[in-house]
Every structure is written in C-alpha cells, then in structure tokens.
Amino acid sequence: MLARQRQARILEQVQRDGGVRVSELTRILGVSDMTVRRDLDVLAADGLVEKVHGGATAIDDIATDEPGFEAKSAREQAEKHAIAVAAAGLVRSGTAIAVTAGTTTWALARRLGEVSDLTIVTNSVRVADELHHRGRRDHSVILTGGLRTPSDALVGPVAEAAIRSLHVDQVFMGVHGMDERSGFTTPNLMEASTNRAFAESARRLVVLADHTKWGVVGLSQIVPLHAADTLVTDDRLPQGPRTVVDTLCGHVVYVSTDSSTGRAQ
C-alpha cells in the first residue's frame, strides 16, 4: 500500500471514530509503529488530524473561524496549483465566467491568461489585482464592489446587486468546507449569501476544493453538494468522501499532485 493510500485509510478511520491509536493502525495496516507515526506526522502537518500521545484525534473546526488570505494561501499549495490548472482547462474562449474569492480561485486567476477573449466577473480584490497585472488585453474584468471580508472577498447588498444583474456561463467557486449533510459552507454569513447569488447567476457551478476541505463545516451553507455541476478536487480525498461526491455532484475531477502537473486522473 502506498503512503498516500495508508494516510487516506487513517483519515477515514479518524473521521469515523473521532480518534485512533497507533497500535490499532499497525494491526489494521500491517506496518510498523514508525511508519504509522510518519503518516500521522504528514496528516497533522496538513491540518487533517491532531497528534496526541499514542495516536491522533479529529480536529474540531470552529464554524465561525475565518483565516486571512495570507494564512490560507500558504496551505496545500501543490493541491491548489493542480486544481487551478485543471479548472483553467474547463474555461472556453469567448465566454463569460465568474470567479469568487479564495486562495484556490486566486490560483485559477493566474492561469486564465492562457484563455483568450474572456469576460470575468469577480468579488475578489486579489483575483482582480492578479488579472490586472497578468491578464490579457482581450479580457474584460468586472469587480463587484461591496464590503471587504478577512479573506478579501467583497460581499453584501452592493456585491449581490451587481451579481444579480449579470448572467455568466460558469462560476468557479472556492469554499471553506464541504460535508455530506452541510454541503459547501463558509464561516461568513454575508459571503455565503453573495456566493449563492453567483451560483444563481451562472449556467454551471464549478467548485474548487482540495481534500482538506472535506469534513470542515462553516457557519453558513452556500449550496448543497448536489448543486455543483463540477467539483475539482485532488486525489488525496479519501475513498469514503469520494463515494459521496461521486454520487451527489454532477461530475468530479480528481487531479494528481505527484508532479503538480494538474493532470486529471
């Protein structure tokens, strides 16, 4: 069994039982204590489990915790890059798209220079700035305006009024968390409402979320899982959650992060 497969098995067990012992994992996986501890180190470094004496426990996420943009941009960089490359491949020349705020969608913005003749609507200061400095002359960029959040999203009535007056072919949405029952969520009530307006304005909803978002539940639901026409995630998503999203989401693209090429499996 490859290290990534072992880690996925461990994460599934922790999420199901709330915690796990090293001794139990050595028996289940048929590997040494040292191998299990290395796997737990990797999962803890990714923020997926909390190491404790003799094992690991699930992390209790705070529903209203909203890290700033700089803190989030340092996490899962390989996964975000690979997801952004795959998402850019879904964008067709000559279309109108929307890009919501977030570090994964910001990574997508850095790839949009590869696509010609786009109209891009965004409520992200960071995305708009990226498109201004690296964008093409045949791109038209519309920044919604609104109240700025810690994640540099523009939200609220001004943003929603601008979004509801427009109609786009696809919206590429970043999320704080995804869960079978809670759907796609965010800790910010106004950002949830603004993102719902984006989803309603688009013919297709494409959600960009790496494996660490699974099981994280923010204060407010944006949309349920079945509202996503496409989910782009990475191949470290455990098998249990894969079964859920494969069933509920319209289409799921799993990208490999082994070489950061962004190639879908």
Stockholm file with secondary structure:
# STOCKHOLM 1.0

chainA/1-265         MLARQRQARILEQVQRDGGVRVSELTRILGVSDMTVRRDLDVLAADGLVEKVHGGATAIDDIATDEPGFEAKSAREQAEKHAIAVAAAGLVRSGTAIAVTAGTTTWALARRLGEVSDLTIVTNSVRVADELHHRGRRDHSVILTGGLRTPSDALVGPVAEAAIRSLHVDQVFMGVHGMDERSGFTTPNLMEASTNRAFAESARRLVVLADHTKWGVVGLSQIVPLHAADTLVTDDRLPQGPRTVVDTLCGHVVYVSTDSSTGRAQ
#=GR chainA/1-265 SS CCHHHHHHHHHHHHHHHSEEEHHHHHHHHTCCHHHHHHHHHHHHHTTSEEEETTEEEECCCCTTCCCCHHHHHTSSHHHHHHHHHHHHTTCCTTCEEEECSSHHHHHHHTTGGGSCSCEEEECBHHHHHHHHHHCCTTCEEEECCCEECTTSBEESHHHHHHHHTCCEEEEEEECSEEETTTEEEESCHHHHHHHHHHHHHEEEEEEECCGGGBTCCCSEEEECGGGCSEEEEETTSCHHHHHHHHHHSSCEEEECCSSSCCCBC
#=GC SS_cons         CCHHHHHHHHHHHHHHHSEEEHHHHHHHHTCCHHHHHHHHHHHHHTTSEEEETTEEEECCCCTTCCCCHHHHHTSSHHHHHHHHHHHHTTCCTTCEEEECSSHHHHHHHTTGGGSCSCEEEECBHHHHHHHHHHCCTTCEEEECCCEECTTSBEESHHHHHHHHTCCEEEEEEECSEEETTTEEEESCHHHHHHHHHHHHHEEEEEEECCGGGBTCCCSEEEECGGGCSEEEEETTSCHHHHHHHHHHSSCEEEECCSSSCCCBC
//
